[in-house]
Amino acid sequence: MANREYDTFILSDPALLQEDREMELIVRELTPPDIRYKYRSAYVSAMISKSESKYPDQLWIRLGRGQLQEKPWSIKILKELNKLP
């Protein structure tokens, strides 16, 4: 079972995302330890995979209009970046 769950919005085709490579993206935390911080956004450097079990946390992919994809991906957040996109 995943430790934490995140979601992100993808404006292009999810099939074009590069897997298993370090990339920068904005994620929202869905399962924080303190419920007051649910949906907190962060700009992070992370690695993602379509396989649910490759990395420790789950990543839900949303399309441009908010449509949720059927299966979660996995994500490993390497570091949180302190910059604006």
C-alpha positions, 0 to 999 in steps of 0.5 A: 500500500502507498504511503501518500497520495498525490494528484497532478494536472497534465495538459497534454496526452499522458502517454507522452510523459517520460517515465523513470526520469527526473522531472519537475511538476506541481503536485497536490497532497491528498493524504497529509498527516494533518488534514488542514493541509490537504490539497497543499500544492508543491513544486517538486522534482520527482520520478513517476511511473505508470506502474502502481508499485514501482515507487512508494507513493501514488500519483493520480493523473488528471487531464486539463479539465479535471477528468481523473484517469482510471488507474493511479501511477506511482511517484517518488518525490526527490525534493521540493523546489522553492521556485514559482512555475 
